[in-house]
């Protein structure tokens, strides 16, 4: 068992040289230098805390990339929760809207195909990632979005899409593999 000090020294020696590459990946996702810097900082903080879980000899860049991507998705979810819609009764008829606007908790219950076209969701993604989601086979994209953005479990996705759990797991794996091959970036691990 390594001491905290030994782990910290090893993390600094191995992870700090990868910081520029992590920044490039973060910038690719955020398209904003300040947001990319924040994302890298959060990635390195989390990476240092979890470094005892890193299996030495494996790809540290991919491990950090996975943390970075998870942080990016988590930040998107936090932003989504902060924005609240305002609905004033009676105004919907004047504006030509028949129903009340959907609240911000709609993504977990939204059809994944609609989610992939939702402007509020898409505005938080860079152009390449949007294009990748739109290129992805709908069967795989739906499972990926329901799991990573909708935060649904395999069982819930299987129930919603009327699929066996094994099929859900396979499609999620293929969706992540598609993104890795397209962008060379790690994708989030899910339960």
Helices and strands as residue ranges (DSSP letters): H 4-15, G 16-18, H 19-30, H 33-49, G 51-53, H 60-82, H 91-94, G 104-106, H 112-115, H 119-122, H 127-135, H 138-148, H 154-161, H 165-183
